[in-house]
Amino acid sequence: MQAAVTVPSVGITLDRFILRKQKTFPSATGDLSQVLRDIALAGKIINREINRFGLADITGDTATDNIQGEIQQKLDWIAHVRFIRALVNGGEVCGIISEEEAGIIDTGNPEGKYVIAMDPLDGSSNIDANVAIGTIFSVYRRVSPLGTSPTVEDFLQGGRQQVAAGYILYGSSTMLVYSTGCGVDGFTYEPTLGEYILSHPNLTFPAYSKTFSCNESNQRDFPPFVVQRIQEFYEQRFSSRYIGSFVADFHRNLIKGGIYLYPPTQTHIQGKLRLIYECYPMAFLAEQAGGKAIDGQQPILDIIPNRFHQRTPLYIGSSHLVDYFEIPS
Ligand code: P6P
């Protein structure tokens, strides 16, 4: 029988929150709690690197490209390495896939019960402009046997199998927002204490909003029904807000209401956002927060994955706005 879940008071630390939530699940072993702590630690370290980058010579392009063929900013790679190190040291994760590498990263923890899919630093084209950027993460219980190396199947379970998902937003303040399937909670990082403090318990999308986030310069490529919907937004005098950093746009829409859309374009005929380590985790959060996420035809979480780095069209945010973008049958 699950204990009654009381919403902890604003102001408690992440550690205490995680412990309280864990106690509501008598069968919990604490392993997932440790994974969340490891992710939070990596976020603190990356936060420090980002805050310094204006001063330290770590900006600018590296020579190497990431799997997406994009020029890899040094901070991208540092974030990637920091997360891997934190998860390797934590011992609970047996494998990782990342936007920054083609294949599975074996952590050398064959007894680890979990695998992680992550975009270590999304929005990296904004790094030099000091615009908010973010880490996106997704957690699955492995399906391969304990004591063995992680397998492709561990990462291709589909969005509904996620046991946790969230993001770290490095903005005017640094926030960790995540869900383990019991709602969405937001924590603000207090660097002088080195603690994440519960600041936004039980986040849900506002019931109504007139804001949309989209790169409108791509309209000539959008499917006709999308162009029509955007015209309707203009007629209804919607606000257009587009930061060019998915985590930042998603977070603003979560707090104030709105929809983020990245439809198919000529450059990205399958959409630009990656299914497994961007769209699945954010769709998990969106549904937990009373919102929706679709590819135009089906919920993002119902898409069957077949490749680690596959992309998908994405319409995500307040339910009443996402409903506009269900492809007319
Ligand atoms: P565009 C960043 O590269 C990203 O993946 C998202 O964070 C962002 O919303 C989108 O691409 C921006 O893409 O084509 O509008 O520059």
py3Dmol code that shows the C-alpha trace and the ligand (Angstrom):
import py3Dmol

protein = """\
ATOM      1  CA  MET A   1       0.000   0.000   0.000  1.00  0.00           C
ATOM      2  CA  GLN A   2       1.668   3.267  -1.086  1.00  0.00           C
ATOM      3  CA  ALA A   3       1.965   5.839   1.726  1.00  0.00           C
ATOM      4  CA  ALA A   4      -0.019   9.026   1.193  1.00  0.00           C
ATOM      5  CA  VAL A   5       2.196  11.348  -0.860  1.00  0.00           C
ATOM      6  CA  THR A   6       2.358  14.799   0.677  1.00  0.00           C
ATOM      7  CA  VAL A   7       3.906  17.588  -1.363  1.00  0.00           C
ATOM      8  CA  PRO A   8       7.083  18.571   0.479  1.00  0.00           C
ATOM      9  CA  SER A   9       7.389  22.231   1.424  1.00  0.00           C
ATOM     10  CA  VAL A  10       9.123  24.677  -0.865  1.00  0.00           C
ATOM     11  CA  GLY A  11      12.660  25.264   0.319  1.00  0.00           C
ATOM     12  CA  ILE A  12      13.762  21.740   1.065  1.00  0.00           C
ATOM     13  CA  THR A  13      16.901  20.440  -0.624  1.00  0.00           C
ATOM     14  CA  LEU A  14      16.889  18.031  -3.554  1.00  0.00           C
ATOM     15  CA  ASP A  15      18.462  15.309  -1.424  1.00  0.00           C
ATOM     16  CA  ARG A  16      15.714  15.533   1.194  1.00  0.00           C
ATOM     17  CA  PHE A  17      13.043  15.651  -1.500  1.00  0.00           C
ATOM     18  CA  ILE A  18      14.430  12.559  -3.229  1.00  0.00           C
ATOM     19  CA  LEU A  19      14.558  10.717   0.105  1.00  0.00           C
ATOM     20  CA  ARG A  20      10.968  11.652   0.987  1.00  0.00           C
ATOM     21  CA  LYS A  21       9.708  10.562  -2.431  1.00  0.00           C
ATOM     22  CA  GLN A  22      11.683   7.328  -2.218  1.00  0.00           C
ATOM     23  CA  LYS A  23       9.993   6.502   1.127  1.00  0.00           C
ATOM     24  CA  THR A  24       6.586   6.559  -0.582  1.00  0.00           C
ATOM     25  CA  PHE A  25       7.718   3.483  -2.548  1.00  0.00           C
ATOM     26  CA  PRO A  26       8.412   0.700   0.025  1.00  0.00           C
ATOM     27  CA  SER A  27      10.043  -1.450  -2.677  1.00  0.00           C
ATOM     28  CA  ALA A  28      12.461   1.316  -3.693  1.00  0.00           C
ATOM     29  CA  THR A  29      16.123   0.351  -3.233  1.00  0.00           C
ATOM     30  CA  GLY A  30      17.522   3.865  -3.570  1.00  0.00           C
ATOM     31  CA  ASP A  31      19.361   3.082  -6.803  1.00  0.00           C
ATOM     32  CA  LEU A  32      17.269   5.459  -8.930  1.00  0.00           C
ATOM     33  CA  SER A  33      17.675   8.099  -6.236  1.00  0.00           C
ATOM     34  CA  GLN A  34      21.429   7.739  -6.620  1.00  0.00           C
ATOM     35  CA  VAL A  35      21.172   8.174 -10.408  1.00  0.00           C
ATOM     36  CA  LEU A  36      19.268  11.430  -9.850  1.00  0.00           C
ATOM     37  CA  ARG A  37      21.911  12.608  -7.386  1.00  0.00           C
ATOM     38  CA  ASP A  38      24.681  11.803  -9.897  1.00  0.00           C
ATOM     39  CA  ILE A  39      22.866  13.808 -12.599  1.00  0.00           C
ATOM     40  CA  ALA A  40      22.384  16.709 -10.187  1.00  0.00           C
ATOM     41  CA  LEU A  41      26.100  16.665  -9.337  1.00  0.00           C
ATOM     42  CA  ALA A  42      27.079  16.760 -13.019  1.00  0.00           C
ATOM     43  CA  GLY A  43      24.720  19.717 -13.430  1.00  0.00           C
ATOM     44  CA  LYS A  44      26.536  21.615 -10.659  1.00  0.00           C
ATOM     45  CA  ILE A  45      29.878  21.019 -12.354  1.00  0.00           C
ATOM     46  CA  ILE A  46      28.626  22.067 -15.792  1.00  0.00           C
ATOM     47  CA  ASN A  47      26.956  25.107 -14.249  1.00  0.00           C
ATOM     48  CA  ARG A  48      30.369  26.171 -12.944  1.00  0.00           C
ATOM     49  CA  GLU A  49      32.006  25.621 -16.366  1.00  0.00           C
ATOM     50  CA  ILE A  50      29.287  27.639 -18.123  1.00  0.00           C
ATOM     51  CA  ASN A  51      29.503  30.494 -15.636  1.00  0.00           C
ATOM     52  CA  ARG A  52      33.253  30.657 -16.224  1.00  0.00           C
ATOM     53  CA  PHE A  53      33.224  30.239 -19.986  1.00  0.00           C
ATOM     54  CA  GLY A  54      33.130  33.991 -20.624  1.00  0.00           C
ATOM     55  CA  LEU A  55      36.495  34.175 -18.897  1.00  0.00           C
ATOM     56  CA  ALA A  56      38.162  30.883 -19.638  1.00  0.00           C
ATOM     57  CA  ASP A  57      39.395  30.018 -23.097  1.00  0.00           C
ATOM     58  CA  ILE A  58      36.967  27.127 -23.571  1.00  0.00           C
ATOM     59  CA  THR A  59      34.616  28.670 -26.104  1.00  0.00           C
ATOM     60  CA  GLY A  60      34.882  28.480 -29.833  1.00  0.00           C
ATOM     61  CA  ASP A  61      34.730  25.454 -32.055  1.00  0.00           C
ATOM     62  CA  THR A  62      36.702  22.292 -31.521  1.00  0.00           C
ATOM     63  CA  ALA A  63      38.202  20.509 -34.498  1.00  0.00           C
ATOM     64  CA  THR A  64      35.925  17.514 -34.069  1.00  0.00           C
ATOM     65  CA  ASP A  65      32.328  17.216 -35.241  1.00  0.00           C
ATOM     66  CA  ASN A  66      29.720  15.371 -33.177  1.00  0.00           C
ATOM     67  CA  ILE A  67      27.595  12.560 -34.595  1.00  0.00           C
ATOM     68  CA  GLN A  68      25.201  15.141 -36.038  1.00  0.00           C
ATOM     69  CA  GLY A  69      27.932  16.648 -38.214  1.00  0.00           C
ATOM     70  CA  GLU A  70      27.590  19.868 -36.234  1.00  0.00           C
ATOM     71  CA  ILE A  71      30.684  21.769 -35.173  1.00  0.00           C
ATOM     72  CA  GLN A  72      31.140  20.728 -31.555  1.00  0.00           C
ATOM     73  CA  GLN A  73      31.610  23.559 -29.110  1.00  0.00           C
ATOM     74  CA  LYS A  74      34.146  22.781 -26.364  1.00  0.00           C
ATOM     75  CA  LEU A  75      31.462  23.223 -23.700  1.00  0.00           C
ATOM     76  CA  ASP A  76      29.362  20.552 -25.419  1.00  0.00           C
ATOM     77  CA  TRP A  77      32.179  18.102 -25.053  1.00  0.00           C
ATOM     78  CA  ILE A  78      32.994  19.130 -21.488  1.00  0.00           C
ATOM     79  CA  ALA A  79      29.353  18.612 -20.510  1.00  0.00           C
ATOM     80  CA  HIS A  80      29.381  15.221 -22.212  1.00  0.00           C
ATOM     81  CA  VAL A  81      32.536  14.141 -20.376  1.00  0.00           C
ATOM     82  CA  ARG A  82      31.340  15.478 -16.991  1.00  0.00           C
ATOM     83  CA  PHE A  83      28.068  13.578 -17.206  1.00  0.00           C
ATOM     84  CA  ILE A  84      29.763  10.355 -18.172  1.00  0.00           C
ATOM     85  CA  ARG A  85      32.268  10.719 -15.327  1.00  0.00           C
ATOM     86  CA  ALA A  86      29.523  11.407 -12.754  1.00  0.00           C
ATOM     87  CA  LEU A  87      27.482   8.404 -13.934  1.00  0.00           C
ATOM     88  CA  VAL A  88      30.524   6.104 -14.114  1.00  0.00           C
ATOM     89  CA  ASN A  89      31.521   7.069 -10.577  1.00  0.00           C
ATOM     90  CA  GLY A  90      27.933   6.723  -9.304  1.00  0.00           C
ATOM     91  CA  GLY A  91      27.930   3.056 -10.303  1.00  0.00           C
ATOM     92  CA  GLU A  92      24.157   2.722 -10.923  1.00  0.00           C
ATOM     93  CA  VAL A  93      24.250   3.199 -14.716  1.00  0.00           C
ATOM     94  CA  CYS A  94      25.611   0.483 -17.028  1.00  0.00           C
ATOM     95  CA  GLY A  95      25.391   2.428 -20.285  1.00  0.00           C
ATOM     96  CA  ILE A  96      24.776   5.836 -21.862  1.00  0.00           C
ATOM     97  CA  ILE A  97      23.894   7.170 -25.290  1.00  0.00           C
ATOM     98  CA  SER A  98      24.625  10.815 -25.984  1.00  0.00           C
ATOM     99  CA  GLU A  99      24.129  13.295 -28.794  1.00  0.00           C
ATOM    100  CA  GLU A 100      27.907  13.630 -28.800  1.00  0.00           C
ATOM    101  CA  GLU A 101      28.776  10.017 -29.667  1.00  0.00           C
ATOM    102  CA  ALA A 102      27.521   7.555 -32.292  1.00  0.00           C
ATOM    103  CA  GLY A 103      27.252   4.424 -30.177  1.00  0.00           C
ATOM    104  CA  ILE A 104      26.727   3.070 -26.665  1.00  0.00           C
ATOM    105  CA  ILE A 105      29.081   4.334 -23.950  1.00  0.00           C
ATOM    106  CA  ASP A 106      29.785   1.390 -21.625  1.00  0.00           C
ATOM    107  CA  THR A 107      30.319   2.784 -18.116  1.00  0.00           C
ATOM    108  CA  GLY A 108      32.125  -0.333 -16.872  1.00  0.00           C
ATOM    109  CA  ASN A 109      29.352  -0.869 -14.285  1.00  0.00           C
ATOM    110  CA  PRO A 110      27.851  -4.180 -15.493  1.00  0.00           C
ATOM    111  CA  GLU A 111      25.788  -4.418 -12.271  1.00  0.00           C
ATOM    112  CA  GLY A 112      24.174  -1.034 -12.972  1.00  0.00           C
ATOM    113  CA  LYS A 113      20.382  -1.393 -13.296  1.00  0.00           C
ATOM    114  CA  TYR A 114      19.810   1.736 -15.407  1.00  0.00           C
ATOM    115  CA  VAL A 115      20.745   3.279 -18.737  1.00  0.00           C
ATOM    116  CA  ILE A 116      20.714   6.981 -19.645  1.00  0.00           C
ATOM    117  CA  ALA A 117      19.997   8.792 -22.904  1.00  0.00           C
ATOM    118  CA  MET A 118      21.114  12.405 -22.888  1.00  0.00           C
ATOM    119  CA  ASP A 119      21.767  15.600 -24.778  1.00  0.00           C
ATOM    120  CA  PRO A 120      24.568  16.975 -22.589  1.00  0.00           C
ATOM    121  CA  LEU A 121      24.218  20.563 -23.747  1.00  0.00           C
ATOM    122  CA  ASP A 122      21.293  21.448 -25.992  1.00  0.00           C
ATOM    123  CA  GLY A 123      21.219  24.843 -27.659  1.00  0.00           C
ATOM    124  CA  SER A 124      24.988  24.936 -27.940  1.00  0.00           C
ATOM    125  CA  SER A 125      24.849  27.369 -30.862  1.00  0.00           C
ATOM    126  CA  ASN A 126      23.820  29.906 -28.193  1.00  0.00           C
ATOM    127  CA  ILE A 127      26.832  29.304 -25.956  1.00  0.00           C
ATOM    128  CA  ASP A 128      28.909  32.222 -27.252  1.00  0.00           C
ATOM    129  CA  ALA A 129      25.873  34.528 -27.070  1.00  0.00           C
ATOM    130  CA  ASN A 130      25.385  33.797 -23.354  1.00  0.00           C
ATOM    131  CA  VAL A 131      21.812  32.613 -24.016  1.00  0.00           C
ATOM    132  CA  ALA A 132      20.200  29.979 -21.755  1.00  0.00           C
ATOM    133  CA  ILE A 133      21.156  26.392 -22.674  1.00  0.00           C
ATOM    134  CA  GLY A 134      20.288  23.058 -21.139  1.00  0.00           C
ATOM    135  CA  THR A 135      20.974  19.390 -20.467  1.00  0.00           C
ATOM    136  CA  ILE A 136      18.229  16.864 -21.263  1.00  0.00           C
ATOM    137  CA  PHE A 137      18.232  13.383 -19.733  1.00  0.00           C
ATOM    138  CA  SER A 138      16.135  10.223 -19.839  1.00  0.00           C
ATOM    139  CA  VAL A 139      16.417   7.156 -17.560  1.00  0.00           C
ATOM    140  CA  TYR A 140      15.396   3.548 -18.354  1.00  0.00           C
ATOM    141  CA  ARG A 141      15.665   0.353 -16.341  1.00  0.00           C
ATOM    142  CA  ARG A 142      17.896  -1.925 -18.455  1.00  0.00           C
ATOM    143  CA  VAL A 143      16.326  -4.948 -20.166  1.00  0.00           C
ATOM    144  CA  SER A 144      19.656  -6.764 -20.675  1.00  0.00           C
ATOM    145  CA  PRO A 145      20.822  -9.109 -17.874  1.00  0.00           C
ATOM    146  CA  LEU A 146      22.672  -7.651 -14.879  1.00  0.00           C
ATOM    147  CA  GLY A 147      26.393  -8.362 -15.042  1.00  0.00           C
ATOM    148  CA  THR A 148      26.554  -7.946 -18.809  1.00  0.00           C
ATOM    149  CA  SER A 149      27.355  -5.016 -21.107  1.00  0.00           C
ATOM    150  CA  PRO A 150      24.489  -2.713 -22.147  1.00  0.00           C
ATOM    151  CA  THR A 151      22.781  -3.547 -25.430  1.00  0.00           C
ATOM    152  CA  VAL A 152      20.991  -1.610 -28.180  1.00  0.00           C
ATOM    153  CA  GLU A 153      17.666  -2.937 -26.846  1.00  0.00           C
ATOM    154  CA  ASP A 154      18.284  -1.172 -23.526  1.00  0.00           C
ATOM    155  CA  PHE A 155      18.035   2.169 -25.349  1.00  0.00           C
ATOM    156  CA  LEU A 156      15.278   1.346 -27.853  1.00  0.00           C
ATOM    157  CA  GLN A 157      12.549   0.503 -25.328  1.00  0.00           C
ATOM    158  CA  GLY A 158      10.306   3.399 -26.338  1.00  0.00           C
ATOM    159  CA  GLY A 159       9.265   6.539 -24.501  1.00  0.00           C
ATOM    160  CA  ARG A 160       6.613   4.933 -22.315  1.00  0.00           C
ATOM    161  CA  GLN A 161       9.330   2.825 -20.615  1.00  0.00           C
ATOM    162  CA  GLN A 162      11.195   5.818 -19.170  1.00  0.00           C
ATOM    163  CA  VAL A 163      11.395   5.659 -15.352  1.00  0.00           C
ATOM    164  CA  ALA A 164      12.591   9.259 -15.046  1.00  0.00           C
ATOM    165  CA  ALA A 165      13.337  12.245 -17.272  1.00  0.00           C
ATOM    166  CA  GLY A 166      14.227  15.881 -16.891  1.00  0.00           C
ATOM    167  CA  TYR A 167      16.418  18.797 -17.788  1.00  0.00           C
ATOM    168  CA  ILE A 168      18.876  21.219 -16.244  1.00  0.00           C
ATOM    169  CA  LEU A 169      18.414  24.785 -17.486  1.00  0.00           C
ATOM    170  CA  TYR A 170      21.494  27.009 -17.256  1.00  0.00           C
ATOM    171  CA  GLY A 171      19.722  30.360 -17.405  1.00  0.00           C
ATOM    172  CA  SER A 172      19.431  33.486 -15.270  1.00  0.00           C
ATOM    173  CA  SER A 173      19.372  30.861 -12.549  1.00  0.00           C
ATOM    174  CA  THR A 174      20.188  27.187 -12.911  1.00  0.00           C
ATOM    175  CA  MET A 175      17.229  24.848 -12.464  1.00  0.00           C
ATOM    176  CA  LEU A 176      16.779  21.101 -12.341  1.00  0.00           C
ATOM    177  CA  VAL A 177      13.281  20.028 -13.462  1.00  0.00           C
ATOM    178  CA  TYR A 178      12.446  16.328 -13.460  1.00  0.00           C
ATOM    179  CA  SER A 179       9.789  13.666 -13.017  1.00  0.00           C
ATOM    180  CA  THR A 180       9.827  10.011 -11.953  1.00  0.00           C
ATOM    181  CA  GLY A 181       6.216   9.602 -13.072  1.00  0.00           C
ATOM    182  CA  CYS A 182       4.565  11.306 -10.084  1.00  0.00           C
ATOM    183  CA  GLY A 183       4.325  14.866 -11.414  1.00  0.00           C
ATOM    184  CA  VAL A 184       7.017  17.402 -12.268  1.00  0.00           C
ATOM    185  CA  ASP A 185       9.073  19.327  -9.714  1.00  0.00           C
ATOM    186  CA  GLY A 186      11.527  22.180 -10.187  1.00  0.00           C
ATOM    187  CA  PHE A 187      14.628  22.948  -8.107  1.00  0.00           C
ATOM    188  CA  THR A 188      16.662  26.136  -8.210  1.00  0.00           C
ATOM    189  CA  TYR A 189      20.424  25.824  -7.668  1.00  0.00           C
ATOM    190  CA  GLU A 190      21.881  27.937  -4.871  1.00  0.00           C
ATOM    191  CA  PRO A 191      25.622  28.047  -5.696  1.00  0.00           C
ATOM    192  CA  THR A 192      26.610  29.546  -2.360  1.00  0.00           C
ATOM    193  CA  LEU A 193      25.215  26.433  -0.668  1.00  0.00           C
ATOM    194  CA  GLY A 194      25.947  24.002  -3.502  1.00  0.00           C
ATOM    195  CA  GLU A 195      22.337  22.811  -3.126  1.00  0.00           C
ATOM    196  CA  TYR A 196      19.304  22.513  -5.383  1.00  0.00           C
ATOM    197  CA  ILE A 197      16.309  23.946  -3.490  1.00  0.00           C
ATOM    198  CA  LEU A 198      12.677  22.957  -4.211  1.00  0.00           C
ATOM    199  CA  SER A 199      11.233  26.134  -5.746  1.00  0.00           C
ATOM    200  CA  HIS A 200       8.532  24.877  -8.155  1.00  0.00           C
ATOM    201  CA  PRO A 201       6.664  21.862  -6.691  1.00  0.00           C
ATOM    202  CA  ASN A 202       4.130  20.017  -8.869  1.00  0.00           C
ATOM    203  CA  LEU A 203       4.627  22.070 -12.055  1.00  0.00           C
ATOM    204  CA  THR A 204       1.720  22.000 -14.533  1.00  0.00           C
ATOM    205  CA  PHE A 205       1.099  23.882 -17.767  1.00  0.00           C
ATOM    206  CA  PRO A 206      -1.282  26.845 -17.276  1.00  0.00           C
ATOM    207  CA  ALA A 207      -4.728  25.935 -18.617  1.00  0.00           C
ATOM    208  CA  TYR A 208      -4.721  28.633 -21.319  1.00  0.00           C
ATOM    209  CA  SER A 209      -2.035  30.444 -23.280  1.00  0.00           C
ATOM    210  CA  LYS A 210      -1.498  32.456 -26.456  1.00  0.00           C
ATOM    211  CA  THR A 211       2.233  31.905 -26.970  1.00  0.00           C
ATOM    212  CA  PHE A 212       4.007  29.833 -29.614  1.00  0.00           C
ATOM    213  CA  SER A 213       7.701  29.047 -30.136  1.00  0.00           C
ATOM    214  CA  CYS A 214       8.788  28.311 -33.718  1.00  0.00           C
ATOM    215  CA  ASN A 215      11.457  29.327 -36.204  1.00  0.00           C
ATOM    216  CA  GLU A 216       9.043  31.179 -38.430  1.00  0.00           C
ATOM    217  CA  SER A 217      11.669  31.696 -41.128  1.00  0.00           C
ATOM    218  CA  ASN A 218      11.105  28.016 -42.027  1.00  0.00           C
ATOM    219  CA  GLN A 219       7.414  28.552 -42.781  1.00  0.00           C
ATOM    220  CA  ARG A 220       7.913  28.112 -46.522  1.00  0.00           C
ATOM    221  CA  ASP A 221       8.884  24.496 -45.772  1.00  0.00           C
ATOM    222  CA  PHE A 222       6.144  23.653 -43.266  1.00  0.00           C
ATOM    223  CA  PRO A 223       3.226  21.353 -44.120  1.00  0.00           C
ATOM    224  CA  PRO A 224       0.268  23.489 -45.266  1.00  0.00           C
ATOM    225  CA  PHE A 225      -1.822  22.693 -42.166  1.00  0.00           C
ATOM    226  CA  VAL A 226       0.970  24.047 -39.936  1.00  0.00           C
ATOM    227  CA  VAL A 227       1.181  27.274 -41.960  1.00  0.00           C
ATOM    228  CA  GLN A 228      -2.579  27.631 -41.617  1.00  0.00           C
ATOM    229  CA  ARG A 229      -2.458  27.169 -37.831  1.00  0.00           C
ATOM    230  CA  ILE A 230       0.289  29.774 -37.492  1.00  0.00           C
ATOM    231  CA  GLN A 231      -1.787  32.204 -39.569  1.00  0.00           C
ATOM    232  CA  GLU A 232      -4.649  31.581 -37.128  1.00  0.00           C
ATOM    233  CA  PHE A 233      -2.272  32.381 -34.268  1.00  0.00           C
ATOM    234  CA  TYR A 234      -1.435  35.694 -35.992  1.00  0.00           C
ATOM    235  CA  GLU A 235      -5.145  36.477 -36.379  1.00  0.00           C
ATOM    236  CA  GLN A 236      -5.742  35.665 -32.691  1.00  0.00           C
ATOM    237  CA  ARG A 237      -2.806  37.962 -31.838  1.00  0.00           C
ATOM    238  CA  PHE A 238      -0.679  35.286 -30.221  1.00  0.00           C
ATOM    239  CA  SER A 239       2.784  36.137 -28.893  1.00  0.00           C
ATOM    240  CA  SER A 240       5.753  34.588 -30.692  1.00  0.00           C
ATOM    241  CA  ARG A 241       8.639  33.671 -28.374  1.00  0.00           C
ATOM    242  CA  TYR A 242      11.586  31.698 -29.799  1.00  0.00           C
ATOM    243  CA  ILE A 243      14.915  31.515 -27.983  1.00  0.00           C
ATOM    244  CA  GLY A 244      16.469  28.907 -30.272  1.00  0.00           C
ATOM    245  CA  SER A 245      17.241  26.775 -27.233  1.00  0.00           C
ATOM    246  CA  PHE A 246      14.697  23.978 -26.808  1.00  0.00           C
ATOM    247  CA  VAL A 247      15.116  23.608 -23.037  1.00  0.00           C
ATOM    248  CA  ALA A 248      14.668  27.348 -22.477  1.00  0.00           C
ATOM    249  CA  ASP A 249      11.619  27.554 -24.766  1.00  0.00           C
ATOM    250  CA  PHE A 250      10.074  24.462 -23.191  1.00  0.00           C
ATOM    251  CA  HIS A 251      10.657  25.780 -19.668  1.00  0.00           C
ATOM    252  CA  ARG A 252       9.094  29.168 -20.419  1.00  0.00           C
ATOM    253  CA  ASN A 253       6.073  27.431 -21.933  1.00  0.00           C
ATOM    254  CA  LEU A 254       5.802  25.156 -18.877  1.00  0.00           C
ATOM    255  CA  ILE A 255       5.777  28.130 -16.530  1.00  0.00           C
ATOM    256  CA  LYS A 256       3.688  30.553 -18.607  1.00  0.00           C
ATOM    257  CA  GLY A 257       1.866  28.284 -21.056  1.00  0.00           C
ATOM    258  CA  GLY A 258       2.554  27.864 -24.754  1.00  0.00           C
ATOM    259  CA  ILE A 259       3.591  25.478 -27.487  1.00  0.00           C
ATOM    260  CA  TYR A 260       6.992  24.723 -29.043  1.00  0.00           C
ATOM    261  CA  LEU A 261       6.911  23.393 -32.578  1.00  0.00           C
ATOM    262  CA  TYR A 262       9.606  22.109 -34.902  1.00  0.00           C
ATOM    263  CA  PRO A 263       7.776  20.772 -37.988  1.00  0.00           C
ATOM    264  CA  PRO A 264       9.504  19.064 -40.927  1.00  0.00           C
ATOM    265  CA  THR A 265      11.615  21.429 -43.080  1.00  0.00           C
ATOM    266  CA  GLN A 266      13.635  20.987 -46.284  1.00  0.00           C
ATOM    267  CA  THR A 267      16.815  20.809 -44.198  1.00  0.00           C
ATOM    268  CA  HIS A 268      15.265  18.437 -41.667  1.00  0.00           C
ATOM    269  CA  ILE A 269      12.562  16.452 -43.462  1.00  0.00           C
ATOM    270  CA  GLN A 270      12.040  14.292 -40.329  1.00  0.00           C
ATOM    271  CA  GLY A 271      12.130  17.333 -38.048  1.00  0.00           C
ATOM    272  CA  LYS A 272      15.274  18.528 -36.255  1.00  0.00           C
ATOM    273  CA  LEU A 273      14.792  17.383 -32.669  1.00  0.00           C
ATOM    274  CA  ARG A 274      16.115  13.935 -31.713  1.00  0.00           C
ATOM    275  CA  LEU A 275      13.567  11.405 -30.544  1.00  0.00           C
ATOM    276  CA  ILE A 276      15.366   9.434 -27.843  1.00  0.00           C
ATOM    277  CA  TYR A 277      17.336  12.024 -25.892  1.00  0.00           C
ATOM    278  CA  GLU A 278      15.338  15.211 -26.559  1.00  0.00           C
ATOM    279  CA  CYS A 279      11.720  14.463 -27.483  1.00  0.00           C
ATOM    280  CA  TYR A 280      11.004  11.390 -25.315  1.00  0.00           C
ATOM    281  CA  PRO A 281      12.213  13.009 -22.053  1.00  0.00           C
ATOM    282  CA  MET A 282      10.479  16.322 -22.721  1.00  0.00           C
ATOM    283  CA  ALA A 283       7.299  14.514 -23.810  1.00  0.00           C
ATOM    284  CA  PHE A 284       7.411  12.520 -20.543  1.00  0.00           C
ATOM    285  CA  LEU A 285       7.607  15.787 -18.612  1.00  0.00           C
ATOM    286  CA  ALA A 286       4.918  17.439 -20.750  1.00  0.00           C
ATOM    287  CA  GLU A 287       2.402  14.647 -20.116  1.00  0.00           C
ATOM    288  CA  GLN A 288       3.289  14.564 -16.404  1.00  0.00           C
ATOM    289  CA  ALA A 289       2.621  18.327 -16.303  1.00  0.00           C
ATOM    290  CA  GLY A 290      -0.822  18.012 -17.926  1.00  0.00           C
ATOM    291  CA  GLY A 291       0.411  18.934 -21.400  1.00  0.00           C
ATOM    292  CA  LYS A 292       0.900  16.986 -24.634  1.00  0.00           C
ATOM    293  CA  ALA A 293       3.622  16.112 -27.140  1.00  0.00           C
ATOM    294  CA  ILE A 294       2.919  14.758 -30.638  1.00  0.00           C
ATOM    295  CA  ASP A 295       4.689  14.297 -33.957  1.00  0.00           C
ATOM    296  CA  GLY A 296       1.602  15.497 -35.814  1.00  0.00           C
ATOM    297  CA  GLN A 297      -0.018  12.068 -35.915  1.00  0.00           C
ATOM    298  CA  GLN A 298       0.653  10.295 -32.604  1.00  0.00           C
ATOM    299  CA  PRO A 299       1.946  10.975 -29.097  1.00  0.00           C
ATOM    300  CA  ILE A 300       5.739  11.250 -29.094  1.00  0.00           C
ATOM    301  CA  LEU A 301       5.896   8.614 -26.345  1.00  0.00           C
ATOM    302  CA  ASP A 302       4.164   6.088 -28.615  1.00  0.00           C
ATOM    303  CA  ILE A 303       6.698   6.383 -31.466  1.00  0.00           C
ATOM    304  CA  ILE A 304       8.611   3.111 -31.889  1.00  0.00           C
ATOM    305  CA  PRO A 305      12.342   3.912 -31.964  1.00  0.00           C
ATOM    306  CA  ASN A 306      14.723   2.179 -34.361  1.00  0.00           C
ATOM    307  CA  ARG A 307      17.902   4.289 -34.353  1.00  0.00           C
ATOM    308  CA  PHE A 308      19.678   6.109 -31.502  1.00  0.00           C
ATOM    309  CA  HIS A 309      19.877   9.454 -33.311  1.00  0.00           C
ATOM    310  CA  GLN A 310      16.629   9.464 -35.261  1.00  0.00           C
ATOM    311  CA  ARG A 311      14.701  12.727 -35.442  1.00  0.00           C
ATOM    312  CA  THR A 312      10.998  13.549 -35.336  1.00  0.00           C
ATOM    313  CA  PRO A 313       8.679  16.478 -35.953  1.00  0.00           C
ATOM    314  CA  LEU A 314       7.623  17.887 -32.580  1.00  0.00           C
ATOM    315  CA  TYR A 315       4.643  19.831 -31.246  1.00  0.00           C
ATOM    316  CA  ILE A 316       4.853  20.062 -27.437  1.00  0.00           C
ATOM    317  CA  GLY A 317       3.333  22.123 -24.636  1.00  0.00           C
ATOM    318  CA  SER A 318      -0.113  23.222 -23.468  1.00  0.00           C
ATOM    319  CA  SER A 319      -2.665  20.588 -24.481  1.00  0.00           C
ATOM    320  CA  HIS A 320      -5.201  22.969 -26.080  1.00  0.00           C
ATOM    321  CA  LEU A 321      -2.470  24.311 -28.389  1.00  0.00           C
ATOM    322  CA  VAL A 322      -0.927  20.942 -29.258  1.00  0.00           C
ATOM    323  CA  ASP A 323      -4.393  19.716 -30.275  1.00  0.00           C
ATOM    324  CA  TYR A 324      -4.319  22.304 -33.116  1.00  0.00           C
ATOM    325  CA  PHE A 325      -1.466  20.351 -34.721  1.00  0.00           C
ATOM    326  CA  GLU A 326      -3.006  16.888 -34.953  1.00  0.00           C
ATOM    327  CA  ILE A 327      -2.761  16.290 -38.735  1.00  0.00           C
ATOM    328  CA  PRO A 328      -6.337  16.537 -40.078  1.00  0.00           C
ATOM    329  CA  SER A 329      -7.433  12.973 -40.962  1.00  0.00           C
TER     330      SER A 329
END
"""
ligand_1 = """\
16
P6P
P 16.843 26.381 -35.525
C 19.445 23.606 -30.802
O 20.398 23.257 -31.799
C 18.133 22.955 -31.175
O 18.275 21.580 -31.260
C 17.066 23.339 -30.160
O 17.595 23.565 -28.892
C 16.473 24.589 -30.757
O 15.113 24.780 -30.369
C 16.585 24.321 -32.262
O 17.692 23.447 -32.441
C 16.858 25.591 -33.030
O 16.886 25.230 -34.398
O 16.773 25.624 -36.823
O 15.603 27.204 -35.274
O 18.114 27.183 -35.329
"""
view = py3Dmol.view(width=600, height=400)
view.addModel(protein, "pdb")
view.setStyle({"model": 0}, {"cartoon": {"style": "trace"}})
view.addModel(ligand_1, "xyz")
view.setStyle({"model": 1}, {"stick": {}})
view.zoomTo()
view.show()
